[in-house]
């Protein structure tokens, strides 16, 4: 007996190659099931046993090829680090706009719109949806804070060309009235940076490569952090409503997200169903991004997601973004191409891909 096709609509969003669309089901938003966004223990990600490390990698592979999202537990990041960064972030965002204005991204010497504070409703990450009803505070990779890097003078020239720093220490120099912010955010970033490096090696294993296959491309990674502050929206959640941050995909390899207990993250599954990725205490949420999808020939999905905070409470999340060094490039991996299958993507540098995405993302809201 034939089944009646479910009604669908088209969701439009930005990409590095211009506007693209996804087909979404006209079905109510619902909570994700464990099979849709699995919980993965990564306690063995640095185990002395290759078999144990491979077992973690295989779970990551399954998640990547299902909906491209998973919860990560047993990750080794102390709760007091995330709690301190969370509280420092709230202290910063709760101040009047005039007190935050000196840290406005437009005041950065070299990184306008990519580090510092962004006021609410000044950006529209998805040009086909409402302005983003969020504030954010962002900071990008700086080798002077990277425990794995020695003297900055030893950074290779081809890497250093993409690493410029504001001479006055912006944005930290403009947040001295919240003195705990820099220390708390940097300590948390450093811990998650170490976890991100372990995940890169696990992902190499998951793709049938040697664990160190990406090490040379990840010496000074495109590793940024964004604290996103979401006041509660009026009117509830669902299609046609305002968004806290619009429907989008991330840029490089993957994102590690810490979210508070309020919730609001929504994930679009492969069938076009919107799912709530509800907070699970003690976990991070991991999702794959565009560059990873490109080099895996669409094996690993860069999943569309958005946030709608309709809880009646303020929400704060911390997103840690990870990618190869900006001077690096990578084509489609041979392990991701079956005999007779074509490589779908040309090789492109991480710098160029990121530039394309940033240009679209930082189109100001009208």
C-alpha positions, -999 to +999 in steps of 0.1 A: +000+000+000+014+033-011+022+059+017+013+095+013+044+117+012+048+140+041+044+177+034+078+196+032+091+230+028+125+244+017+149+259+042+174+283+027+208+291+042+242+305+034+272+284+024+307+290+011+294+286-024+263+309-021+227+301-010+217+264-006+185+248+004+175+218+026+141+200+025+125+200+059+094+181+071+063+201+082+062+181+115+064+194+150+098+200+166+106+171+190+133+159+214+161+139+199+163+102+207+196+086+219+199+068+185+197+102+167+222+121+189+241+094+208+260+097+240+297+087+235+322+081+263+356+093+252+374+081+284+396+058+261+404+085+235+440+086+247+442+050+261+475+031+257+454+005+239+450+010+202+419-013+203+403+009+229+411+041+210+397+025+178+365+016+196+359+053+204+367+063+168+342+038+155+315+053+177+324+088+164+322+075+128+287+061+133+275+095+148+292+114+119+273+093+093+240+094+112+232+131+120+266+146+125+260+153+162+268+135+194+271+142+232+306+136+246+309+124+282+340+113+303+359+140+284+382+150+313+373+187+313+368+197+350+334+211+358+349+240+377+366+253+345+333+255+326+315+268+356+340+296+361+339+306+324+301+305+325+298+328+355+324+352+341+305+353+308+273+361+325+290+389+345+302+404+312+270+402+293+248+414+321+265+448+321+250+478+302+258+480+265+279+511+270+302+492+294+307+465+267+311+489+238+349+493+242+352+455+234+331+458+202+345+437+174+346+468+151+374+482+173+398+453+167+430+463+149+432+432+127+402+411+134+371+432+129+340+412+134+358+380+145+370+388+180+354+408+207+318+417+216+289+416+191+257+434+202+223+417+198+205+418+165+235+432+146+242+400+127+221+376+106+239+343+101+210+332+079+199+359+055+165+342+051+156+343+088+154+369+115+184+387+128+202+368+155+188+377+189+220+371+207+251+388+220+285+371+216+320+375+228+347+357+206+384+351+207+406+334+182+437+311+184+468+328+198+499+306+201+510+326+231+483+309+251+488+274+236+505+251+260+517+229+231+536+258+215+570+271+226+583+305+219+562+325+194+594+333+175+595+296+166+562+296+148+569+288+111+566+318+088+539+302+067+518+298+098+526+332+113+513+350+082+478+342+094+484+350+131+482+387+137+474+402+172+461+435+183+490+455+198+469+466+228+458+430+237+423+435+224+397+423+234+410+414+269+424+449+274+388+462+271+373+438+297+394+447+327+363+457+347+354+419+346+388+408+356+379+371+359+368+369+322+402+365+305+415+340+330+384+318+331+378+318+294+415+311+285+418+283+310+387+266+296+398+272+260+432+256+268+416+225+283+392+221+254+421+227+229+438+196+243+406+176+240+402+189+204+437+177+195+428+142+208+396+143+188+414+151+156+435+120+161+404+099+169+387+112+137+418+103+117+414+067+130+377+068+122+385+076+086+408+047+081+440+068+085+469+066+108+463+085+140+489+112+132+477+118+096+465+153+105+490+162+131+511+184+108+480+203+097+469+210+133+500+225+149+485+260+152+449+253+146+420+276+137+407+271+172+383+299+183+358+303+212+325+321+212+304+328+243+269+333+231+243+350+253+207+344+244+179+364+261+146+346+260+126+351+228+090+362+228+064+341+209+078+306+215+098+283+192+091+268+157+090+278+121+084+315+113+096+326+147+125+348+156+158+329+161+184+333+187+209+322+161+197+313+126+199+280+108+235+274+097+264+250+094+298+255+110+330+262+090+359+239+095+363+204+110+341+203+141+327+222+171+327+213+208+298+230+225+292+235+262+256+245+269+239+254+302+207+238+315+183+261+297+184+245+263+174+258+229+198+240+205+179+225+175+194+200+150+181+192+115+184+154+109+190+137+076+153+133+070+146+170+075+131+167+110+140+194+136+152+178+168+159+194+202+194+186+215+185+190+251+213+196+276+228+166+294+247+176+325+285+170+323+286+167+285+298+186+255+279+185+222+301+178+192+291+185+156+309+182+123+315+212+100+318+221+063+355+214+057+351+179+073+322+172+050+342+183+020+373+161+027+351+131+035+332+134+002+299+139+022+305+108+044+306+130+075+276+154+076+279+191+083+246+194+100+223+224+100+214+237+134+200+268+151+190+281+185+157+293+198+157+302+234+120+304+244+126+293+280+118+326+297+154+325+310+187+338+299+210+312+282+247+311+278+267+286+257+304+283+248+313+271+214+348+259+207+355+258+169+383+236+155+400+235+121+433+229+105+460+257+104+447+284+082+477+280+058+468+243+052+446+227+026+432+192+022+415+175-007+390+147-006+406+118+013+412+086-007+397+065+021+364+083+016+361+074-021+347+041-033+359+025-065+342+042-094+331+071-072+341+107-081+356+132-057+329+158-053+350+187-041+381+205-053+409+212-028+406+246-012+427+263+015+413+266+050+420+303+048+400+308+017+371+286+029+369+304+062+370+338+045+341+329+023+320+318+053+329+348+074+320+371+046+285+357+044+281+354+082+291+389+090+265+406+067+249+429+091+212+426+098+190+453+083 
